[in-house]
Amino acid sequence: MYRTVIASKYNYKLQDKSSNALHHLICLCVLLIHFTYMFWLSYNPADKCLIQTPNLIKHLVRPIDSCSYCKALSQPKVFGNLTQKKFKKHAYKSHPLVLKNAVNHWPAKQIFDVQFFKRLYQKYENALLYNYYEGCNYFSYDSGIPSLESFFAKIDTIDSNEIKKVSWYVGWGNCDPDVLAEMRKYYPKPHFLPDDAETPSKEYVFMGYDAGATMHLDFINRLMWQAQLKGTKTWYLKPSPECEDVCQSLSFLVEPGDAVLVDTRVWYHGTTITPGEFSLAIQSEYG
């Protein structure tokens, strides 16, 4: 009798432990399914890596600048429409440049507007999806317009009298080769760039009304140029934190037809459109 009781208690403990183990296993499976589902919901197939590096981490681990790019600099270097030969000595340096009227002859200056890009993306109906899967960035800034698709859906409202009632600014990269080919019908490779400068398969559009881009740093591989096609816009540049004691912040105005060259990998930069104006610019990299 005594042995039977002991055996019963022992079997009960074994069953209790087995039950707890099964309970923990079920909980673990539920959690695994939950997190897999949440990852699936948030996963963007355009991302080349499963785990993306947050911008905060990028800022913390970026190389320390020597400050040579901004010492003794109080304003950008402003030139007229430089030839390729005269531009060559400035081509791969980090000091900001403004080339006045350098793109004034581009047909894009007259042709590009919000409706042009809406028609272009309607013509190539897979372009939005292509941009998404190729990881072409869309920047909503403070506009509250979450995607390029949403932006085009709102253009009819934005491009009417409502434009005078709300500030907005957006930008996006164009990865679709058909869209890019159509865009490039209205502007050439900037004539001042060196012959050996690479032309990427992606170019950006930035447009808005009475707003601009917030201060940020670009994590890109090459230098960039931007062509101001419509409206006037003020650029604000700040040196990296380790250079603030030896370098100055800069600001300068660009006008339609001007080209801007800023090493946005080392200069923190933001822009503000002149109040009451619509601004449109295209941008690309070179190196």
Secondary structure, DSSP 8 states (H G I E B T S, - for coil): -HHHHHHHHHHHHHHHHHHHHHHHHHHHHHHHHHHHHHHHHH--TT-SSSS---HHHHHHHS----STTTBT--S-EEESS--HHHHGGGTT--S-EEETTTTTT-THHHH-SHHHHHHHHHHSTTHHHHHHHTT--EE-TTS---SHHHHHHHHHHHTSGGGGT--EEEEEEE--HHHHHHHGGG--S-TTS-TT----S-EEEEEEES----SB----SSEEEEEEEES-EEEEEE--GGGTTTB--EEEEE-TT-EEEE-TTTSEEEEEE-TT-EEEEEEEEE-
